[in-house]
């Protein structure tokens, strides 16, 4: 991305509007997530990330490019912010986009119970009224990855 010398090729694929409006990505969007995709040197990039980089510069390692507007097709740099997994998750919960029964304390307890090895994932799931898949995702760090990160990384 650092060598991308054709920003006009990117911005030509954007419906640029007023600063407070979403700027919709007009080219290919992922059918599952709705995020715009943009090819640079044979690699696919999420369009909103390209918009951030072209406007503000590199995205530091470990940070996500998030939307204030919650529109995955929006590439308006003024609608974007950088945040951690936790920031993005809490933003989604605060806006009502992500309903969750669990707290960070619950996640800590789920990981502790699983590590003790005395209960199955299903037993843990039943205790928290969640699915065993959710327990699996939590214990593998697929979700809630910021909770207990220090403990899992040694």
C-alpha positions as CSV (number, residue, x, y, z in Angstrom):
1,X,0.0,0.0,0.0
2,X,2.9,2.4,0.7
3,X,3.7,2.5,-3.0
4,X,0.2,3.2,-4.2
5,X,0.6,6.2,-6.5
6,X,-2.9,6.3,-8.0
7,X,-5.2,7.8,-5.4
8,X,-7.5,9.1,-8.1
9,X,-8.2,5.5,-9.2
10,X,-9.5,4.9,-5.7
11,X,-11.6,8.1,-5.3
12,X,-13.1,7.7,-8.8
13,X,-15.0,4.7,-7.2
14,X,-16.5,6.8,-4.5
15,X,-19.8,8.7,-4.4
16,X,-18.4,11.8,-2.6
17,X,-21.0,13.8,-0.9
18,X,-21.2,16.3,2.0
19,X,-18.8,15.8,4.9
20,X,-21.5,14.7,7.2
21,X,-22.9,12.1,4.7
22,X,-21.7,8.6,4.0
23,X,-19.5,8.4,0.9
24,X,-20.6,5.1,-0.6
25,X,-18.1,2.8,-2.3
26,X,-19.4,2.2,-5.9
27,X,-17.2,-0.7,-6.9
28,X,-17.1,-4.3,-5.6
29,X,-18.4,-5.0,-2.1
30,X,-18.0,-8.3,-0.2
31,X,-21.4,-10.0,-0.4
32,X,-21.2,-11.1,3.2
33,X,-19.9,-8.1,5.1
34,X,-20.8,-5.3,2.7
35,X,-17.3,-3.8,3.0
36,X,-15.9,-2.3,-0.2
37,X,-12.9,-4.1,-1.7
38,X,-10.1,-2.4,-3.7
39,X,-7.2,-4.1,-5.5
40,X,-3.7,-2.7,-5.3
41,X,-0.7,-4.6,-6.8
42,X,-2.7,-7.9,-6.8
43,X,-3.9,-7.7,-3.2
44,X,-7.4,-6.9,-2.0
45,X,-7.8,-4.1,0.6
46,X,-10.9,-3.1,2.4
47,X,-11.9,0.2,0.8
48,X,-12.5,2.1,4.1
49,X,-8.9,1.2,5.2
50,X,-7.5,2.6,1.9
51,X,-9.6,5.8,2.5
52,X,-8.0,6.1,5.9
53,X,-4.5,5.5,4.7
54,X,-4.8,8.0,1.8
55,X,-6.2,10.6,4.1
56,X,-4.4,10.2,7.4
57,X,-1.5,7.8,6.8
58,X,-0.7,4.2,7.9
59,X,-2.8,2.3,10.3
60,X,-0.7,1.2,13.3
61,X,-0.4,-2.5,13.9
62,X,-3.1,-3.9,16.1
63,X,-5.7,-1.2,15.3
64,X,-8.8,-1.5,13.3
65,X,-10.4,1.1,11.0
66,X,-13.9,1.5,12.4
67,X,-17.0,3.4,11.3
68,X,-18.8,6.0,13.4
69,X,-21.7,5.7,10.9
70,X,-21.9,1.8,11.1
71,X,-22.1,1.7,7.3
72,X,-19.6,-0.9,6.0
73,X,-19.9,0.6,2.4
74,X,-18.9,4.1,3.6
75,X,-15.4,5.4,2.9
76,X,-15.8,8.9,4.1
77,X,-12.6,9.5,6.1
78,X,-14.5,11.8,8.5
79,X,-16.7,8.8,9.5
80,X,-13.7,6.6,10.3
81,X,-11.8,6.2,13.5
82,X,-9.0,3.8,14.7
83,X,-9.6,1.5,17.6
84,X,-8.7,-1.8,19.2
85,X,-10.8,-4.9,19.1
86,X,-12.2,-3.8,22.4
87,X,-13.0,-0.3,21.2
88,X,-14.8,-1.7,18.2
89,X,-16.8,-4.2,20.3
90,X,-17.8,-1.6,22.9
91,X,-18.8,0.8,20.2
92,X,-21.0,-1.8,18.7
93,X,-22.6,-2.7,22.0
94,X,-23.1,1.0,22.9
95,X,-24.9,1.6,19.6
96,X,-27.1,-1.4,19.9
97,X,-25.5,-3.2,16.9
98,X,-24.3,-6.1,19.0
99,X,-26.4,-7.5,21.8
100,X,-24.4,-9.4,24.3
101,X,-25.3,-11.2,27.4
102,X,-21.7,-11.4,28.5
103,X,-19.4,-9.1,30.4
104,X,-15.7,-9.1,30.5
105,X,-15.9,-10.7,33.9
106,X,-18.0,-13.5,32.4
107,X,-15.5,-14.1,29.7
108,X,-12.7,-14.3,32.3
109,X,-14.7,-16.8,34.2
110,X,-15.5,-18.9,31.1
111,X,-11.8,-19.1,30.2
112,X,-11.0,-20.0,33.8
113,X,-13.6,-22.8,33.9
114,X,-12.4,-24.2,30.6
115,X,-8.8,-24.1,31.6
116,X,-9.6,-26.1,34.8
117,X,-10.8,-28.9,32.6
118,X,-13.6,-30.1,34.9
119,X,-16.5,-29.0,32.7
120,X,-17.3,-29.6,29.1
121,X,-17.9,-26.6,26.8
122,X,-21.6,-27.5,26.8
123,X,-21.8,-27.4,30.6
124,X,-20.1,-24.0,30.7
125,X,-22.4,-22.8,27.9
126,X,-25.4,-23.9,29.8
127,X,-24.2,-22.1,32.9
128,X,-24.1,-18.8,31.0
129,X,-27.1,-19.4,28.7
130,X,-24.9,-19.3,25.6
131,X,-24.0,-21.8,22.9
132,X,-21.1,-24.2,23.1
133,X,-19.8,-22.5,19.9
134,X,-19.6,-19.2,21.7
135,X,-17.6,-20.9,24.5
136,X,-15.3,-22.4,21.9
137,X,-14.8,-19.0,20.2
138,X,-14.1,-17.3,23.6
139,X,-11.6,-19.9,24.7
140,X,-9.7,-19.9,21.4
141,X,-9.6,-16.1,21.4
142,X,-11.7,-15.8,18.3
143,X,-14.0,-13.5,20.1
144,X,-13.4,-11.2,23.1
145,X,-9.7,-11.4,22.2
146,X,-8.7,-8.4,24.4
147,X,-10.0,-10.0,27.6
148,X,-7.2,-11.9,29.5
149,X,-4.8,-11.2,26.6
150,X,-1.9,-10.9,29.0
151,X,-2.8,-14.3,30.6
152,X,-2.9,-16.1,27.2
153,X,0.3,-14.6,25.9
154,X,2.3,-15.6,28.9
